[in-house]
Amino acid sequence: MLQSDTPDDYILATGVTHSIRDFLDLAFRHVGLDWKEWVEIDASLIRPVDVGLLVGDPSKARKSLGWEAQVSFEELAKMMVDSRLERMR
């Protein structure tokens, strides 16, 4: 992106949608916990169902830059948890 002759906007994403619950499940499972025992859900903050599918489309970055995601959703969740744990030490 930074080496491109012409500046442009790109979306860097996997193109796969995940829920917050998916992330919570992976992150808490990584440290041997059940997120349902630690997370309180405030129903007033839940989005209405009609927001549609929210997913990043990386096709422009793939076509223009040859970019491909190298870290999976699962790996990213683990990396984020590990980083936070390291900072807490």
Secondary structure, DSSP 8 states (H G I E B T S, - for coil): -TT-SS--------S----HHHHHHHHHHHTT--GGGT----GGGS--GGG-------HHHHHHH-----S-HHHHHHHHHHHHHHHH-
